[in-house]
């Protein structure tokens, strides 16, 4: 069994598409399809059902996917162990970060990674928590930082830090930055028009849960995914937003908005580190986890 063929099959099965797998692997789609077909011929099994929506593993494909992940993981471990004999850890790790965290963490994390793991490779992706979790489940990402992650049989979670959520409003003309506006209660928040992401966005779910605890519901006037679009709509007068303070401070024009503390004590949301329980962490991934734990609290706190 050819390892490259196995890797190609696993990536297609995880991503559910030859097209997406070809982009991820940086290989021509016809070549990718040919290698997967050769694997099917060798094993005398149909491994994937190809349809207009992509590719779905057959029963034989699901069995090979389970074995294939383990085989490829062991190969990567072997490479890393051999790399240590040369004096350093080798291998690749893919990290997924929420957009607001990526803005402040990407540069210091990349710098620390290069210093600590010069023979290893790091890739960083940005996205919403739901998309990051899907990337972790599919094997596209090795480590993700998630907002308000819930325990499950698929995730290995560890607490990272907490971020304050604030009510974001357009700054009235002539209002200077100081003094900052005072806190706003959850009861007041429930009466305000909100521009908020669609479910299952973690911040939205957290806000809804906090309001439900006082018997209230959010007054959602627009559902928009993406911090930049939400801030543009707030500035245009569409309503208010609830974002992490870090997301606002790292926006292009933070001075155009006011940020008000929500509740007393302030409303906060938990950030967690997550890895897959289906794929044990390699030494490079463990070292990267340690770097994130070291850097994230300091840079996020400094940004605030």
Secondary structure by P-SEA (a helix, b strand, c coil): ccaaaaaaaaaaaaaccaaaaaaaacccaaaaaaaaaaaaaaaccccccccccbbbbcaaaaaaaaaaaaaaaaaaaaaaaaaaaacbbbbbbbbbbccccccccaaaaaaaaaaacccbbbbbbbbcaaaaaaaaaaccccbbbbccccccccccccccbbbbbbbbbccccccccccccccccaaaaaaccccccccccaaaaaaaaaaaaaccccccccccccaaaaaaaaaaccbbbbbcaaaaaaccccccbbbbbcccccbbbbbbbbbbccccccaaaaaaaaaaaacaaaaaaaac
